[in-house]
């Protein structure tokens, strides 16, 4: 890569980050959301290349991070389940599906 193309790539990256900042899109948030999936992907690749210990650790770490990111969604599903269970207790009788 010569100097002009390196400068061009640098200008594109800086301009893209400035445009995302102008649109109130935080780049750190995007990376923070992608990191768990990248770890899971590297874990799967490690698992396929017979590095089961490292692959398993990366998959587990990525899965824990994904659960942390999706905590609000899991709590919403739990709340819906509790409401449905409460309504079914009030109804009594037989369940019909």
Backbone bond lengths (Angstrom), bond angles and torsions (degrees), N, CA, C in turn:
res aa  C-N    CA-C-N  psi(-1)  N-CA   C-N-CA  omega(-1)  CA-C   N-CA-C  phi
1 X - - - 1.441 - - 1.537 106.96 -
2 X 1.286 115.04 124.59 1.459 117.96 179.93 1.529 110.48 -84.71
3 X 1.311 116.96 178.08 1.454 121.92 -174.52 1.515 114.09 -64.03
4 X 1.350 116.96 -37.26 1.471 119.93 -178.40 1.523 111.44 -68.04
5 X 1.329 117.21 -42.85 1.458 118.39 -178.87 1.529 110.89 -71.82
6 X 1.334 118.42 -33.45 1.468 120.22 176.21 1.527 109.94 -64.97
7 X 1.325 116.69 -42.09 1.456 120.31 177.10 1.530 110.66 -64.69
8 X 1.316 117.25 -38.02 1.464 121.27 177.58 1.520 111.99 -62.73
9 X 1.337 116.52 -44.09 1.465 120.28 178.12 1.521 110.08 -63.70
10 X 1.325 117.08 -42.67 1.457 120.78 179.02 1.530 111.40 -61.69
11 X 1.328 117.07 -42.78 1.464 120.67 178.99 1.527 111.54 -65.48
12 X 1.329 117.18 -38.06 1.468 120.59 177.91 1.523 110.58 -63.89
13 X 1.329 116.83 -43.61 1.469 120.20 -179.59 1.525 110.68 -65.12
14 X 1.322 117.06 -46.46 1.469 120.27 -179.91 1.525 110.53 -63.88
15 X 1.317 118.35 -41.93 1.456 121.37 178.03 1.516 112.46 -64.80
16 X 1.323 116.54 -40.19 1.464 120.06 177.73 1.516 112.01 -64.47
17 X 1.332 116.67 -41.84 1.462 119.75 177.50 1.518 111.31 -65.47
18 X 1.340 117.20 -38.04 1.463 120.34 177.98 1.530 110.70 -65.64
19 X 1.334 117.20 -39.64 1.469 120.58 179.00 1.521 110.50 -66.29
20 X 1.342 117.64 -41.58 1.460 120.18 177.51 1.521 111.16 -64.00
21 X 1.327 116.64 -38.92 1.460 120.07 177.86 1.531 110.59 -65.79
22 X 1.312 117.72 -38.78 1.461 121.45 178.03 1.524 111.31 -63.41
23 X 1.333 117.34 -33.99 1.460 122.31 179.56 1.526 112.71 -87.14
24 X 1.349 116.30 9.63 1.468 122.89 -179.63 1.523 112.63 60.25
25 X 1.316 116.37 35.49 1.457 121.86 174.17 1.515 106.56 -104.77
26 X 1.327 115.63 114.05 1.455 120.78 -177.21 1.524 109.08 -82.63
27 X 1.327 116.14 122.16 1.464 121.00 -177.62 1.523 111.19 -66.58
28 X 1.319 117.34 -33.05 1.457 121.07 178.93 1.517 112.02 -64.42
29 X 1.321 116.20 -34.62 1.459 119.96 177.70 1.524 111.50 -66.60
30 X 1.319 116.30 -39.18 1.466 120.48 179.19 1.519 110.06 -64.83
31 X 1.327 116.79 -46.62 1.460 120.95 178.99 1.524 110.45 -64.13
32 X 1.331 117.09 -40.71 1.455 120.61 178.19 1.516 113.02 -61.80
33 X 1.315 117.22 -29.72 1.458 120.49 176.59 1.518 111.68 -80.05
34 X 1.328 117.78 -31.16 1.460 121.17 -177.19 1.525 113.85 -82.25
35 X 1.325 118.44 -28.06 1.461 122.16 -175.35 1.535 112.73 -54.89
36 X 1.349 120.36 -46.18 1.471 118.14 179.25 1.525 113.21 -60.28
37 X 1.321 117.17 -38.20 1.459 119.64 -179.88 1.525 111.31 -71.76
38 X 1.336 116.89 -32.57 1.460 120.50 175.53 1.528 109.64 -66.23
39 X 1.335 117.29 -42.11 1.463 120.66 177.68 1.519 111.63 -62.76
40 X 1.314 116.89 -42.07 1.463 120.32 177.97 1.528 110.11 -63.25
41 X 1.331 116.91 -41.30 1.462 120.27 178.24 1.517 112.21 -63.16
42 X 1.345 117.11 -44.17 1.465 119.94 177.05 1.518 110.98 -64.52
43 X 1.324 117.34 -35.64 1.464 120.70 177.15 1.513 112.13 -64.09
44 X 1.322 116.62 -40.66 1.467 120.33 178.44 1.521 110.42 -66.33
45 X 1.324 116.93 -41.01 1.472 120.34 177.41 1.516 109.79 -63.48
46 X 1.340 117.96 -43.33 1.460 120.94 177.91 1.514 111.89 -63.22
47 X 1.311 117.08 -38.18 1.463 121.95 178.74 1.532 110.31 -64.38
48 X 1.342 115.52 -39.80 1.466 119.44 -179.41 1.525 111.66 -69.57
49 X 1.334 118.94 -28.47 1.457 122.57 -179.57 1.522 111.81 -95.26
50 X 1.330 116.61 28.99 1.465 124.64 173.45 1.520 113.38 63.26
51 X 1.312 118.39 24.02 1.460 122.83 172.94 1.525 107.11 -105.81
52 X 1.336 115.15 68.36 1.456 120.62 -169.83 1.525 112.80 -67.97
53 X 1.321 119.09 -33.26 1.458 120.40 -179.74 1.528 110.86 -67.81
54 X 1.313 116.75 -51.58 1.463 120.64 179.87 1.527 110.20 -64.38
55 X 1.343 116.65 -43.13 1.459 120.26 178.92 1.512 112.34 -60.77
56 X 1.331 116.15 -42.91 1.456 120.42 179.30 1.519 112.36 -65.15
57 X 1.325 116.39 -39.81 1.472 119.99 178.61 1.522 110.19 -64.66
58 X 1.336 117.34 -44.13 1.464 120.16 -179.73 1.526 111.57 -65.71
59 X 1.325 117.05 -40.60 1.469 120.26 178.47 1.524 110.35 -64.11
60 X 1.344 117.20 -44.79 1.465 120.37 -179.72 1.526 110.94 -64.47
61 X 1.322 117.35 -43.06 1.459 120.67 179.55 1.531 111.00 -63.92
62 X 1.327 117.13 -42.96 1.460 120.77 177.57 1.520 112.09 -64.35
63 X 1.344 116.52 -39.14 1.465 119.97 179.69 1.527 111.08 -66.24
64 X 1.335 116.90 -39.48 1.466 119.93 177.74 1.526 110.37 -64.22
65 X 1.329 116.16 -39.98 1.463 119.47 178.94 1.529 111.24 -66.83
66 X 1.333 117.47 -37.84 1.470 120.86 177.85 1.523 109.98 -65.08
67 X 1.335 117.36 -41.21 1.460 119.48 177.72 1.524 111.12 -61.90
68 X 1.325 116.31 -36.41 1.461 119.60 176.39 1.516 112.16 -65.16
69 X 1.321 116.77 -37.91 1.470 120.48 179.88 1.528 111.49 -72.15
70 X 1.327 116.74 -31.96 1.466 120.61 -176.39 1.527 112.20 -99.73
71 X 1.335 117.40 19.21 1.457 121.72 -177.88 1.519 112.79 -60.10
72 X 1.325 117.75 -40.41 1.461 120.92 179.47 1.520 112.20 -63.09
73 X 1.321 116.47 -40.95 1.466 120.80 178.55 1.525 110.82 -66.13
74 X 1.335 116.79 -41.04 1.463 119.78 178.77 1.530 111.26 -64.80
75 X 1.327 117.12 -38.44 1.465 120.05 177.77 1.530 111.25 -66.92
76 X 1.325 117.60 -36.52 1.456 120.93 176.70 1.523 110.58 -63.56
77 X 1.336 117.21 -44.06 1.469 120.42 177.94 1.523 111.41 -63.90
78 X 1.334 117.11 -38.65 1.464 120.57 176.83 1.527 110.81 -64.12
79 X 1.328 117.24 -41.92 1.465 120.77 179.25 1.528 111.10 -63.54
80 X 1.316 117.27 -42.28 1.476 120.77 178.30 1.522 110.04 -62.78
81 X 1.328 116.97 -41.86 1.468 120.45 178.33 1.506 112.57 -62.81
82 X 1.340 116.65 -39.66 1.464 119.82 178.43 1.526 111.66 -66.87
83 X 1.314 117.62 -39.50 1.466 120.89 178.01 1.527 110.27 -64.26
84 X 1.315 117.18 -43.89 1.469 120.54 179.01 1.521 110.47 -62.93
85 X 1.339 117.59 -41.72 1.467 120.37 178.42 1.521 110.86 -63.89
86 X 1.346 117.86 -40.65 1.464 121.03 178.15 1.508 112.47 -64.45
87 X 1.326 117.84 -42.02 1.463 121.19 179.03 1.523 110.18 -65.24
88 X 1.327 117.17 -38.39 1.467 118.86 179.98 1.524 110.88 -68.56
89 X 1.329 117.94 -30.20 1.466 119.55 175.95 1.525 111.45 -69.58
90 X 1.337 117.90 -37.43 1.452 121.28 177.14 1.515 111.77 -66.02
91 X 1.316 116.52 -39.74 1.459 120.71 -178.14 1.519 110.57 -65.80
92 X 1.329 116.55 -42.78 1.455 119.91 -176.24 1.517 110.36 64.58
93 X 1.287 116.94 -163.30 1.458 120.31 177.03 1.525 112.36 66.79
94 X 1.333 114.26 -162.49 1.457 120.23 -177.13 1.517 110.57 -88.57
95 X 1.292 115.11 150.48 1.474 120.54 177.15 1.519 108.43 -86.04
96 X 1.287 115.88 137.08 1.461 121.06 174.21 1.514 108.64 -123.39
97 X 1.289 115.63 126.11 1.468 120.74 -179.48 1.488 110.41 -113.00
